[in-house]
Amino acid sequence: MSLFKKVADFASSPQGRKVIDQAKKYASDPKNKEKIDQVKNKLFGKDGKSH
């Protein structure tokens, strides 16, 4: 089974939907959004392109 298929199966399961809802809630908080943006900028650079 491919990794994508496993991820898709998990995302459509009740447990997967719960995790996705929690992630959306976390990401919508302004403080957490800033943390996410900081990590993203560290990984990909300020312009959003990979190094």
C-alpha positions as CSV (number, residue, x, y, z in Angstrom):
1,M,0.0,0.0,0.0
2,S,1.4,3.4,-0.9
3,L,2.1,6.1,1.6
4,F,-0.4,8.4,0.0
5,K,-3.1,5.7,0.2
6,K,-2.4,5.2,3.9
7,V,-2.6,8.9,4.6
8,A,-5.8,9.2,2.6
9,D,-7.3,6.3,4.5
10,F,-6.3,7.8,7.9
11,A,-7.7,11.2,6.9
12,S,-11.1,9.7,6.1
13,S,-11.3,7.8,9.3
14,P,-13.0,9.2,12.4
15,Q,-9.6,9.4,14.2
16,G,-8.1,11.2,11.2
17,R,-10.9,13.7,11.0
18,K,-10.5,14.4,14.7
19,V,-6.8,15.1,14.2
20,I,-7.5,17.3,11.2
21,D,-10.0,19.3,13.2
22,Q,-7.5,19.8,16.1
23,A,-4.8,20.9,13.6
24,K,-7.2,23.5,12.0
25,K,-8.1,24.8,15.5
26,Y,-4.5,25.1,16.4
27,A,-3.5,26.8,13.2
28,S,-6.3,29.3,13.4
29,D,-5.0,30.8,16.7
30,P,-3.0,33.9,15.9
31,K,-0.2,33.0,18.3
32,N,0.2,29.6,16.9
33,K,0.0,30.9,13.3
34,E,3.0,33.1,14.0
35,K,4.9,30.1,15.4
36,I,4.0,28.1,12.3
37,D,5.1,31.0,10.0
38,Q,8.5,31.2,11.9
39,V,9.1,27.5,11.4
40,K,8.1,27.7,7.7
41,N,10.4,30.6,7.2
42,K,13.3,28.7,8.8
43,L,12.7,25.7,6.6
44,F,11.9,27.4,3.3
45,G,13.3,30.9,3.6
46,K,11.3,34.1,3.9
47,D,10.3,34.1,0.2
48,G,8.7,30.6,0.6
49,K,11.1,28.9,-1.8
50,S,13.2,25.9,-0.7
51,H,17.0,26.4,-0.4
